């Protein structure tokens, strides 16, 4: 269904070069990011009250370049998308788009996915990889417990673009990503629960292969043409006002999938909002320029770096990702204001104490459900 080797090769070939950095400076950046990642462990654990447990506590921190991020994510996608690709393979000969996908073949699918990854590889600052299998180049925690990636060239690029103190920005980013690492290493059931939800979502997929391929091709064409700031973004042949605004993940056709997606949206909002809250909570005591960084970074996050970024962000569903940061952080703040950090930490007790999508929007409802008077 997908030539993953070609996807990796395509993304690596097309990814934009990183900022110009001398060899000595590059080594210094890598060393500083590693120090910040280590320092962030204690900051995050002290602030949140969460303590890593078991083998997952040894999750490695890897400072990578853009091709390294691509290789890691190809491996992750390859493993995570197995249920969806198997189902699409089964129905390829029967579905209306089956002949199209069969004609195009796995190589073109690999090229399209490679184009998507090449765009993403220049945007991601850091990532806690939960599901990717380990390799000699990219190790993970014992038992496949994950790894933390910090993408050095992207961090340097953004700190220069925002014109903020590099030392402060690197620590600020490390705090956010270390929070994700702590979430998964301190809550043993979280990885398995999230993986189960994602597999449930993918196994229920009823996606027309030709429709999925068409969406992937739109991503590839928008990226390859660079038509983001002129007629191409909204004129003839472009992705403007006539686009339906759906991201790839929104190609949902079954009620069962919608239920799973609601649960996934809620948990991802919690994880992202919690990381933002912790980053800003710890920041004032250890990051002198945290106010300036947050203001500039938030503005950039909302507007995008270019018109092309906005088009692709809409198509890929990344606007939903931005809402997760905002809504999740609002939920965490509201809960901490009501019941304190220990009260918030009840959210990590079991899957049953995770907030629903409705509770993310109404934190008081979660507090009322989880903190009943008899439990106080």
N, C-alpha and C positions, 0 to 999 in steps of 0.2 A: 504493500500500500504506500509506503514512504521509503525512499532511499535515504536513510539517515546519514550515511557517510557523505552523500552529495549535499544534503542540507547543511552539514557542518562545513564542508568545503566552500559552498556558495556563500554562507554567512561570513566566513573568515575572509574570503576574497572581496566581498562588497562592503564590509564594515569600514566606517570612516576611520582614518588614522587619529590617534590620540594627540594630545597637546605635545609640543616639542619639549622634551625633558632630557637633560644630559644624563650620562650614565651615573655620575656621582649623586646627582639630585634624585634620580630614580631610586637608587639604593637607599637614600635617606628617607624618601617617602615611604617605601616599603617597611623600613625599620620603625618609623614613627607610627605607622598604622598598626603594626604588631604590638607596639608598646601601648597604644591607646586601647586596642582591643583587650589587652590583659588588664589594664587599669579599669576599664569599663565593667569588668566582671564584678568587682567589689562595689562600685558605685551603684550598679543596677540591683544587685542582691540586697544591699543595705536599704535602698529606697523602697523596693517592692516587698521585701520579706520572703522572696522565693529563693529556694536553695536547690541546685541541681542534684539529681539522684542517680545512682547506678552507673552502668557503663556509658550512658549517654552524656554524662558529665564531662567525658573526655573528648567531646566534639571539637575537631580541629578548626582553627581559624586560618584561612588561606587568602593571601593577597594575590590577586590575579590581574592579568591584562584582559583586553576585550576578547581575543581569541580563546583565552582560558575560560572566560565566562560562557562563551558559545559552546565549547566542548562539554562543559559541565551541564548546561541546560539541554543540549541534544540528548545526553545520557538520561537526564531526568524525564524529558518528554517521552523518550522512547519507552521508558518503563511505565510511566503513568498513563499513557494513552493506549496501552494494550487493549483494555476492554472495548474502547470505541473503535479502534481499527479492526479488531476481530469481528465486531458486529457489522461494520461497513463491508468487510470482505465477504461475509456470509450473504449479505443482501445485494452485493454489487451487480450480480447478473440479473436480479429481479427488479431492482429499483429503476425508475425512469432515467436517472442519471448514470446508471451503471455502465452503459456503453461509453459514455463520455469519459468517466474515470478510467475505464479499462483502456481506452485509446490513449489518454494522456499518460497513464502509467505512473509508476512510483518515482521515476526520475524527475518528472515535471513537478510532482508533489513535493519532492525534496528541494527543488529550486525555489518553489513558492515559500515553503517554510523557512528556507535559508534566508530569503529576502526579509521575512518578518523578523528573524533573529538578528539579522545584521542591523536593523533599525533599533531594536531593543538593546543591543549590546553597548550602544553608546549612551544609553540613558540611565541604566541601573547603577546606583552607587554601591549598594551592598545587597546581600540576599542570604537568608538562611535556607539552605537546601535540605528539605526534609526527606525526600524520597530517592534521590539519585544514588545509584550503586557506586561503591568505591572503586578506585583504580589506582595504579601506581602513581600517576600524576596528580590525582585528585582524591586523596584518602578521605574517609569519613569515620564517624565514631563506630566502636565495636557493635556488631549486629545491625549495621545500616542505620545508625542513629542520626545521621545528617552531618552537615558541615556548614561553616559560615564563610561566605565569600565577600571580600572587600575588593571592589574594582578600582584599582589605583588610578588609571588614567582618567576615568570619569570623575573621580573625586577632585583631582587636580584641575580638570577642566572647569568644573562648576565653581570651585573656590576662586579661580581666576576670573571667571565671568561675573560672579557676584562681588568681586573685590572685597573679600572678607579675610581676616587673619587665617592663614593656612592651619596653624596649630589648633586653633579653636574649632575650625570647621571639621577637621579630621576627627577630633575627639567627639564632636557633636554627632557626626554620622555613626561613629563607632558605638555610641550610647544607644542609638536607635536599633542598630543591627544586633548588638549584644542583648537587648531586651528580647528580641525574637529568639535568640539562642537560649536565653534563660527560660522563656515560656515553654519551649519544647523539652529542655533538659530537666526542668523542675516539675513538670506535669507529665508523668510517664505515659498516661493513657491518651494524650492529646494527638500524638503522631498517628497512632492506629485509628483513632476516631476520625481524624481528618482524611486519612487515606481511604477509610471505608466510605465516607460521604462522597468523596470524589469518584471512587469506583462505582458507587450507586448511581451517581449522576451520569457517568459515561455509559454504564451498562443499560440505562433506560433511554439512551439517546435514540431518536428516530429521525436522524438527519439524512436528508436526501444528499447522497454523495456529490452530485453535480452542484447543489447549492453551496455546500461547504467548499468545494473547489473554486466556485465562482467568487466567494468571499476572500479566499486566500489569494486568488489572482488579482482582485481589486487592491488588496494590500500591496502585493508585489508591483503592480502597475503604478500605483500612487507613489511608492518609494522610488522605483526605477526612473520614472519620468521627472521626478522633482517638481511636479506641478502643484505647488502648494501655495503660491502667493500671487497667482494670476488667474486667467480664465479657467485653467485646469482645475482649480479648487471648487468652482461653482458654475463653470460654463459648460460648453458642449463636451461630453465625454468625461466630465470630472465628477467629483464626489461632493457636490454642494447641497443646496437645499432639498434637492430631490431624493437624497439618500435617506434610508429609513432609520438611520441612527443606531442600528443594532451592532453590538460587538459580536465577535465570533462566538463567545460563550452564551449569547442570547438566542442562538438558534435552537430554541427549546420548543418541542412540539407535544409533550405529554404532561398531564397533570402531575404525575409522579416526579418528573424531573423538576417541575416548578417548585414542588415542596422541598426537594433536596437543595435546589438553588437558593431558596429562602434561608435554609439552615446554614448553608455555606456562606452566604452573604453576611449573616449575623456573626458567625465565628470569625470570618476574616475582618469584619469591621472591628470586632473586639480586639483582635491581635494587632491590627495596624493602629487603632486608636490608643491602645495601651502603650505601644511603643512610642508614639508621639507624646503621650502624657508623661511617660518616664523621662524621655529625652529632655523635655522642657522643665520637668521637675528637678532633675539632677543638674541641668545645665547652669543655672545661676551660681551654683557653688563651685563649679569647676571649669566653666567656659565663660570667660569674661565678656566675650562679644555675643553671647547667646541671643540677646534682644535684636541686634542688628542682623544676625544670621537668620533668625526665624522670620523676620519681616521680609528680607530680600528673597529668601527661599520660598516662602509662601506665595509671594507675588509671582515668582517664576513658575511655581507649580500650577498656579491657577491660569496663567496666560499661555504657557508653552513658549518654547524658544523661537518658533516660527509658525507661519501659516500651515506648512506641511506637517509640523508636529501636531497641530490641532486636528487636521484631517485624519491623520493616522491614529491619533489618540481616540478620536470618536469611533473610528471603524473598529479598532481593537478592543473597545470597551474600557479604555483606561480612564475615562471620565468617571466611571463607576468606582475605580480604584481610588480616585481622589475623594469621592464622597465617603468611602470607607474610612479614610483618615479623619475626615471632619466629623462624621456621625459617631464613629467609635470613640474619638477623643472626648466628644461631648458626653457620651454615655459614661465613660470612666470618670470624668470630672464630677458629674452629677452624683454618681454612686459614692465616690470618695467623700464628697461634701456631706452626704447623708450618714454614711456608716463607717467612714474611715478606710484606710488601706486594708486592714485586716478584714473588714466587711466585704470589700471588693474581692479579696482573695478567695471568698467562697465560690466565686465563679469557676475556680479551678478544681472544685471538689469532684465533679463527675460530668459526663455529658448532659445530665439532667439539670445541672445548675448553669449551663451556658445560656446566655440570653437568646431569646427569639428575635427575629427581625423586628417584630412590633415592639419588643422591649428595648431594643437599641434606640428606637425613636422615643420611647417612654420609659426612662430609667426607673422612675418610681414604681412602675409595674413589676420590674425585676426585683427591686428591693422588697416589695410587698409579698412576692411569691417566695423568695429565698429566705428573707429575714422575717419570718412570721413571729408574732409575739411570743409564742410558746418556745421559740428557739433562742430568744433574747436572754 
